[in-house]
């Protein structure tokens, strides 16, 4: 079975801004899948036609994985537990929600999630074990 890999938006944004991950990106072993949540985050910030063309190519060239009904429901449960344990304000929970959905989508598909967002994904990992790789 082929190892699946999902890149968090932090990796893609970092790569667009500088080549610091370029070598690692090209050496990743596994079948790259895009998260629909990551694509939505990236589209939200796309400002130029070049950005939009790049995102269209990502979606066209890599299968897109989308959170399931169960992922959405579990994301609310995880966020409720995080709120109870850490007392986060609603704005922080909103910020975390997309990351929880990305993590749960990776889990549901047996994918490894690669990110530079150590703090948020290690927090999520305490509530739902994910195959996490932090660069």
Number of C-alpha atoms within 10 A of each C-alpha: 4 8 11 16 23 26 22 23 23 17 20 18 12 14 14 14 8 10 11 12 15 14 9 11 14 8 9 11 12 14 13 18 21 23 26 18 20 23 17 14 15 18 14 9 11 15 10 9 9 10 15 15 11 14 17 13 11 15 15 11 12 13 14 17 18 19 20 13 9 11 19 15 12 16 24 15 13 17 19 15 13 18 15 10 9 9 12 14 9 10 9 11 17 12 11 19 17 16 20 26 24 27 29 26 25 27 18 15 15 14 24 21 22 23 19 17 16 14 9 14 24 16 13 21 14 11 14 17 12 21 15 19 16 13 12
